Amino acid sequence: AAMIRLNLSAAFDKINHQILLEKLKMEFGITDKALSWFSSYLSNRPQFIKL
């Protein structure tokens, strides 16, 4: 088994989270509860992929 650790934070750092959340709300009709989940997901989340 192998484990690869990818740091995707740089990709999310380039996106303004407030603008992204506003677009999700206005253009896709995402509700406040789901917006809260997206906001939490985008904040300080390490990403791991196990192969």
C-alpha positions, 0 to 999 in steps of 0.5 A: 500500500502506498500513501500520497499526500497532496497539499491542495490548500494553494488551489483553494487559497487562490479562490476568494471563499466569500465570492465562491459561497455567494455564487453557490447561493445566488447561482445554484440556490444552495441553502444556508445549511449547505453553505455552512458545510461548504464554508467549513470544508474550505477552512483549514482542511488537509486533503489525503488520498490513500492508494 
